Amino acid sequence: MKCPYCGYQESKVVDSRHSEDGVSIRRRRECLSCGKRFTTYETVESLPMVVVKKDGSRQTFDRSKILNGMLRACEKRPVAMADLEQAVDEIEQTVQNALEREIRTSEIGELVMERLRPLDEVAYVRFASVYRQFKDINTFLEELNKILKEK
């Protein structure tokens, strides 16, 4: 860390604490050349994710849209909000850990269905019917039969 007083490149950490907001770490440093102390803040670098929609348009990743879609699918179902929040956290973590900075809505939809299925099969089918745009009753029945075969 470069000293703001003398420009020397080496310093030692004297004290480390979490900042008040809990998002960064506050470090007190001492320059190894001039001996003056200064403060630095360390935060996690997060790169913005871009979602590519079906029509090719792009927008920034918004976890609230995923949660809202899952809430609609789980309407009047016995699914705890904490379970949905955890599922959205897992989806967001998967997206952030991807090497690509862009993700298609189809990939996000698949991640949502993976998380919904063990939580509630009815919510899964509701979400799948909208996401996969079931055209008729036969495609709906095919999805239901897949679930029944796995049981």
C-alpha positions as CSV (number, residue, x, y, z in Angstrom):
1,M,0.0,0.0,0.0
2,K,1.5,3.3,-1.1
3,C,2.0,5.9,1.7
4,P,0.0,9.1,1.1
5,Y,2.7,11.2,2.8
6,C,6.0,10.0,1.3
7,G,4.9,7.6,-1.4
8,Y,6.8,4.6,-0.1
9,Q,5.3,1.3,-1.2
10,E,5.6,-0.7,2.0
11,S,3.5,-0.4,5.1
12,K,2.4,-2.6,8.0
13,V,-1.1,-3.2,9.3
14,V,-1.4,-1.9,12.9
15,D,-5.1,-2.6,13.4
16,S,-8.0,-4.2,11.4
17,R,-11.7,-3.8,12.2
18,H,-15.0,-4.2,10.4
19,S,-16.5,-0.9,9.3
20,E,-19.7,0.3,10.8
21,D,-21.7,-0.8,7.8
22,G,-20.2,-4.3,7.9
23,V,-19.4,-4.1,4.1
24,S,-15.7,-3.3,4.4
25,I,-12.7,-3.7,6.6
26,R,-11.0,-0.7,8.0
27,R,-7.2,-1.0,8.4
28,R,-4.8,1.3,10.2
29,R,-1.4,1.2,8.5
30,E,2.0,2.5,9.4
31,C,4.5,3.5,6.7
32,L,7.8,1.6,7.0
33,S,9.7,4.6,5.8
34,C,8.3,7.8,7.4
35,G,6.4,6.1,10.3
36,K,3.2,8.0,9.7
37,R,-0.1,6.3,10.0
38,F,-3.0,6.2,7.6
39,T,-6.3,4.4,7.1
40,T,-7.4,2.2,4.2
41,Y,-10.7,0.4,3.5
42,E,-10.9,-3.0,1.9
43,T,-14.1,-4.0,0.1
44,V,-15.2,-6.9,-2.1
45,E,-15.1,-6.1,-5.8
46,S,-18.3,-7.0,-7.5
47,L,-18.6,-6.8,-11.2
48,P,-22.1,-5.9,-12.6
49,M,-23.9,-8.8,-14.2
50,V,-25.8,-8.2,-17.4
51,V,-28.9,-10.2,-18.2
52,V,-29.6,-10.9,-21.9
53,K,-33.4,-11.1,-22.6
54,K,-35.1,-13.2,-25.2
55,D,-35.4,-10.2,-27.6
56,G,-31.6,-9.5,-27.2
57,S,-32.0,-6.4,-25.0
58,R,-29.7,-6.2,-22.0
59,Q,-30.3,-5.0,-18.4
60,T,-28.5,-5.2,-15.1
61,F,-29.1,-8.3,-13.0
62,D,-31.8,-7.7,-10.4
63,R,-32.4,-10.3,-7.7
64,S,-35.7,-8.8,-6.7
65,K,-37.2,-9.8,-10.1
66,I,-36.2,-13.4,-9.4
67,L,-37.7,-13.3,-6.0
68,N,-40.9,-11.7,-7.3
69,G,-41.3,-14.5,-9.9
70,M,-40.8,-17.1,-7.3
71,L,-43.3,-15.4,-5.0
72,R,-45.9,-15.4,-7.8
73,A,-45.3,-19.1,-8.4
74,C,-45.6,-19.9,-4.6
75,E,-48.7,-17.8,-4.1
76,K,-51.0,-19.6,-1.6
77,R,-48.5,-22.4,-1.2
78,P,-46.8,-23.4,2.1
79,V,-43.3,-22.2,1.1
80,A,-41.4,-20.2,3.7
81,M,-40.1,-16.8,2.7
82,A,-36.7,-17.8,4.2
83,D,-36.5,-20.8,1.8
84,L,-37.2,-18.5,-1.2
85,E,-34.6,-16.0,0.0
86,Q,-32.0,-18.7,0.4
87,A,-32.9,-20.0,-3.1
88,V,-32.4,-16.5,-4.6
89,D,-29.1,-16.2,-2.7
90,E,-27.9,-19.4,-4.2
91,I,-29.0,-18.3,-7.7
92,E,-27.3,-14.9,-7.3
93,Q,-24.1,-16.6,-6.0
94,T,-24.1,-19.0,-9.0
95,V,-24.5,-16.0,-11.4
96,Q,-21.8,-14.0,-9.7
97,N,-19.4,-17.0,-9.7
98,A,-19.8,-17.5,-13.4
99,L,-16.8,-16.5,-15.5
100,E,-19.1,-14.7,-18.0
101,R,-20.4,-11.2,-17.1
102,E,-23.5,-11.8,-19.2
103,I,-26.2,-14.4,-18.6
104,R,-29.3,-15.3,-20.6
105,T,-32.8,-15.2,-19.0
106,S,-33.2,-18.8,-20.1
107,E,-30.2,-19.8,-17.8
108,I,-31.7,-17.9,-14.9
109,G,-35.1,-19.6,-15.5
110,E,-33.5,-23.0,-15.3
111,L,-31.7,-22.1,-12.1
112,V,-35.0,-20.9,-10.6
113,M,-36.7,-24.2,-11.6
114,E,-33.9,-26.2,-10.1
115,R,-34.5,-24.4,-6.8
116,L,-38.3,-24.4,-6.9
117,R,-38.7,-28.1,-7.6
118,P,-37.6,-29.4,-4.2
119,L,-39.4,-26.6,-2.4
120,D,-42.9,-27.1,-3.9
121,E,-43.9,-29.1,-6.9
122,V,-47.0,-27.0,-7.6
123,A,-44.9,-23.8,-7.5
124,Y,-42.4,-25.5,-9.8
125,V,-45.1,-26.4,-12.4
126,R,-46.6,-22.9,-12.2
127,F,-43.3,-21.3,-12.9
128,A,-42.4,-23.8,-15.6
129,S,-45.8,-23.2,-17.3
130,V,-45.0,-19.5,-17.7
131,Y,-41.3,-19.8,-18.2
132,R,-41.5,-22.6,-20.9
133,Q,-44.7,-21.1,-22.3
134,F,-46.7,-24.3,-22.5
135,K,-48.8,-24.1,-25.7
136,D,-51.4,-26.7,-24.9
137,I,-52.5,-29.2,-22.3
138,N,-50.2,-31.9,-23.8
139,T,-47.0,-30.1,-23.0
140,F,-48.3,-29.4,-19.5
141,L,-49.1,-33.1,-19.0
142,E,-45.6,-34.0,-20.3
143,E,-44.0,-31.9,-17.5
144,L,-46.3,-33.4,-14.9
145,N,-45.5,-36.9,-16.1
146,K,-41.8,-36.2,-15.7
147,I,-42.4,-35.3,-12.1
148,L,-44.5,-38.4,-11.5
149,K,-41.9,-40.7,-13.1
150,E,-39.1,-39.3,-10.8
151,K,-41.2,-40.2,-7.7
